[in-house]
Amino acid sequence: MHLKHILLPTLLATAHACTPALGTRAADGPDFPSTQPGPDTPPSPSTAGYFVNHAALNVRNLTRSVAWYRDALGFQVLFTFRASPRYSVVYLAHSGPTGEGGAGAQTVVELTAAMMSGRARGLLELVYFDRSGLESGERGGSTGFGHVGLIVPDVLQAQARLEGLGVQVLKRAGEVPDLGGPVGEAFGLPADVVETNAADAELISGALLGVLLVLDPDGNLIEVQSLSGGP
Ligand SMILES: *[C@@H]1O[C@H](CO)[C@@H](O)[C@H](O)[C@H]1NC(C)=O
C-alpha cells in the first residue's frame, strides 16, 4: 500500500483529535480503511539507547541473494563475515547522501566503521550455510526470517532488565549457545546440520558467545549486544 494512504488519515486524525475522527460512523465504529494514531506514551527510560542494528534472513544461495538485494533493491555489501568454512553472513545497507544507516555514514567504508563501533542502524544480514556436498543439502534447510539484532548500551543491564520482565531467555551473554534448537534455526543452522558439522558449530558458537538471545511472544529470536561488542 502506498504510504500516503496510511499517513494522510493518520495526520488528519491527529489534527482533529478533539473532534470526531474523519470517516468515522457515529454509532457503530470506523469506516475502513481506518488508521488510528498510536498513543504518545514515552518508552521506558531504561531502554534509552536501544535500537535495531539489523534484521537477518536465512538464504539458500548467498550469491543469488546478494545479487538480488543489490540489483533489485539497491543495497550495498558492507562486508562478508566467514565464521567457519561453510558458514558466511553478509551485511547489506542502503548508503547515500543523507546518511542512511545511522550515525551520518554515507559510504560503505563509513557504514562499515559505524557497524563495527555499534552505531549502524537498519542493516540487512543474509545468513548462509553451504550445504553443497552434504547429505543434509538435499533437505534445503531453514530460510526466511532469522532474527532481529538489537544494540543496547550495556548488554548485562539489558539482560537483567529483560529477565526481570519475565522475557524468555535462550542464552545469556557469555554463555555458549545450544545450536541444536531454535538458536540454530534463527542463525541458519537446522538441527541436522549442527549434528553433522561439529567443527562449524563450534566456531559459530564462539562467534555468538557475547550476545544475549531472547524470544518475543511469538518465538521470534532477538539478538542483543552491547554498543562495544560482547562482555
Ligand atoms: C547460486 O546462484 C548463482 C547465481 O544465481 C548461480 O550461478 C549458482 O549456480 C547457484 N548455486 C547453486 C548451488 O544453485
The ligand as an SDF file (V2000), in Angstrom:
LIG
                    3D

 14 14  0  0  0  0  0  0  0  0999 V2000
   23.6520  -19.8080   -6.8310 C   0  0  0  0  0  0  0  0  0  0  0  0
   23.2520  -18.6820   -7.5710 O   0  0  0  0  0  0  0  0  0  0  0  0
   24.1400  -18.3480   -8.6170 C   0  0  0  0  0  0  0  0  0  0  0  0
   23.6490  -17.0260   -9.1820 C   0  0  0  0  0  0  0  0  0  0  0  0
   22.2850  -17.0570   -9.4820 O   0  0  0  0  0  0  0  0  0  0  0  0
   24.1740  -19.4770   -9.6330 C   0  0  0  0  0  0  0  0  0  0  0  0
   25.0620  -19.1540  -10.6500 O   0  0  0  0  0  0  0  0  0  0  0  0
   24.6160  -20.7460   -8.9080 C   0  0  0  0  0  0  0  0  0  0  0  0
   24.5450  -21.8260   -9.7890 O   0  0  0  0  0  0  0  0  0  0  0  0
   23.7420  -21.0250   -7.6990 C   0  0  0  0  0  0  0  0  0  0  0  0
   24.2860  -22.1350   -6.9420 N   0  0  0  0  0  0  0  0  0  0  0  0
   23.6120  -23.2210   -6.6980 C   0  0  0  0  0  0  0  0  0  0  0  0
   24.2970  -24.2720   -5.8950 C   0  0  0  0  0  0  0  0  0  0  0  0
   22.4560  -23.3720   -7.0680 O   0  0  0  0  0  0  0  0  0  0  0  0
  1  2  1  0
  1 10  1  0
  2  3  1  0
  3  4  1  0
  3  6  1  0
  4  5  1  0
  6  7  1  0
  6  8  1  0
  8  9  1  0
  8 10  1  0
 10 11  1  0
 11 12  1  0
 12 13  1  0
 12 14  2  0
M  END
$$$$
